[in-house]
Amino acid sequence: MTPKEVMDALEFTDEVCDQLILLTYRYIMDFYRKCRMDSKSMATIVDDKIKKMLQQTIVSILLKEDNFHRTDRYRTEILSAMTGSAIYGATFHWLTVGENDQTDLLLNIVRPYVMNSLKLNGNNGYMDENNGCHSN
């Protein structure tokens, strides 16, 4: 999938999750390894930009799905922030511990965590106003 296809996705699937993880990983890898940026202020700006992009992409995808209430944007934004943080944190850690050649292993670790935390791994859950997860 291209970044455009991810942005246009109508639901948050395993493939979309994988692509978000890999895109994030590539951005981080390019910035920290290829650009060799040592500036903490520049790194903070780039990190914040990546996190914001992730959150906005995830919000956009989740709001397109039937199992998320479009009227509950606030909760969707919180879920997206947590999901984006999980993806970003895992990919950044992966880079710093030196496992950068094994992205398939990264996907196998991060995807189940993200998908299960969103309750989208096959059970079509949605959040009600009491933050409870119910099946459709």
N, C-alpha and C positions, 0 to 999 in steps of 0.2 A: 504494500500500500504506500502511496505517496502521502506526504503531509496534508495535501489538499483532500485526499480521499478520507484520511482520518478526521479532518475537520468537518467533512460532509457526512460522516457516518450517522446513521439513523438510530443506532443503538450501541451500547458499550459491550462489545463482544470480546471473546478471548483474543481474536486477531487485532482488534483496535487496542486492547490493553497491551499486547506485545509490541505493537508499533509505537505506542506512547513511551514505553520503557526504552525501546531501542533508539528512538529519536532523542530522548532525554540523554541517554548514555552517549550518543554521538556528539550532541552539543557540548556536554561536559568534557568529553575526551578531546574534542577539537580545541576547546578553550584552554584546558589545563595542560594538555600534552603538546599539542601542535603550536599553540600560540606562546606557550611557556610564560604565561603572565604570572608574575609574582606580586603584583600590586593588589593588596587586600581591598582597597576601595574599588578598584575595577572589578575584582572577583565578586564583591558584594553586589555590584550593579548587575552583572551578568547573571549571577545566581538568582537574584530577585526577579529578573526578567524571565528567566526560564520557569521559575515557580509560577509566576503570574500567567504565562502562556499556557502552562499545563492546566492550571485551575480553570481558566477561561474555556479551553478546549473541552475539558471534562464537563463543565456546566452546560455548554452548548449541546453536547451529545446527550447528556442525561435529560435535558429538558425536551428533547425530541422524542423520547421514549414514552410509551403509553403507561408504563408502570410507575412513573414519577409524576406527581401532581404538579402541573405547570404553575399553579397558583402558589405553590410553596417554594418559591425561588430561594428564600433565605436558607432553608434546610438543605436544599440542593447545593447551594454555594458552600455551605459548611462541609458537606460530604465531599464535594469536589476539592476543597482546600486540604482536607485530610488525605484524600486519595492522591492528590498531586504531591503532597509532602512525603507520603510513603514511597511513591515512585522516585521522586528526586533523591530522597535520603538513601534509598537502597542503591540507586545507580551511582551516586557520589561515593558511597562507601565502597562499592564494588571497584571503582577506579582506584581508590586510595589503598585498598588491600592487595592490589596487583593481580586481580583475576580477570584482567581486561580481555583476554583471548577467549574466554568461555561465556559468551553472551547467552548461549542456549541454557546454561546452568542458571544464570541470572534470571532469565524468563521463567524457568521452572520454579524458582524460589518466590519471585515477586508476584507473578500472575495469580496464583491461587490465593495469596493473601489479599490482593486487591479485589479480586472477583468475589471472594467470600465475604469480605467486609462490606461490599456493596449489595450483597444478597442477590446477585444477578447470575449466579452460576447455576442456571437451569430452573429456578423456582419462581421467577417473575414476581419478586416481592416489591412492595411499595411502602413508603413511609406514611403513616397516618399522623394526625395532628398531635398524638401522644407519643410520637417517636417509636411506636411499635411497628414491627414488620409483619405484614399480612400477605397471604397468597391471594392472587386474583382468582 
